[in-house]
C-alpha cells in the first residue's frame, strides 16, 4: 500500500510520521505549485471551492508518482468538506486512476474509534503501534507550531530576515527526518533559542490578526504566503487557527485539548 494525502500547511510532516508508524509506504504529494493549481482547476467543478481544487491537484500528482491509496478526512462542519472525498473519488475514477480512498471520519469524541480506523489502515501495525504513531505525529505537529508562532513573532523584528527563515526551514527539515520524540524536542529547543537570540530591531511592530476560511489560513499556497510576506514588511501576524486546532477538533473530537471553537459555539 502506497499512501498519500492532501497538503495543508506543514501537516505533511506529522502525516508522514503517522503512516510510517503504521508500517505503510508514504508518497507525499509534491509541494503545491502552479501545476497543482492548474490540475485542480482543470478537473474540478467550476463552482467548487479553492481548497477542493488544490486537493484534487495534490491527489493527481501523488497518483502519478505511484500512490495507490489516498487518505482523506471526513466528518461534519459548516461547509461541504465532509463531501470532498466522495466528489474527488468519482472525478479521479472517471479520469482512469485505480486507487483506494480511505476516509477518516470524526470519532465523535471517542479516540478509540479513530485508533481503530488507523489500525485498519495499517493492517501490519498493532493497536499499540498505532497509538505510538499518533502520539509521535502529534509531538511533531506541536513542535512545528511552536516554531511557526516564534517565526511569526521574530520575523518582523529580525534584522536579518533571510537568516530567520533559514533557521525555521532547517528546523522543519530536521523534524521531518527525526526518528524519536527526544530528537524532535532537541531540534525544536535549539532552533527556538537560535531564532530568539537573533539580532532584532527595537521599534514596535504592527500586529495583525489573520482570520477567514480555515484552509486558506492554514495553507500558505492558497493565500499567497500572506503571513510570511507581512512578516517581511515588519508586521506580526497571529492566525485565528492552527493545524493542531483543526486536527484536535475534526479528527480527535477535542480529545487532545480543550477546544476554544466549541466554547464559542456553545456560547
Buried (B, 14 or more C-beta within 10 A) or exposed (E): BBBBBBBBBBBBBBBBBBBBBBBBBBBBBBEBEEEBBEBBBEBBEEEBBBBBBBBBBBBBBBBEEEBBBBBBBBBEEEBEBBEBBBBBBEBBEEEEBEBEBBBBBBBEEEBEBBBBBBBEBBEEBEEEBBBBBBEBBBBBBBBBBBBBBBBBBBBBBBEEBEBBBEBBEEBBEBBBEBEEBEEBBEBBEEBBEBBEEBEBEEEEBEEBEBEEBBBBBBBBBBBEEBBBEBBBEBBBBEBEBBBBBBBBBBBBBBBBEEBEBEEEEEE
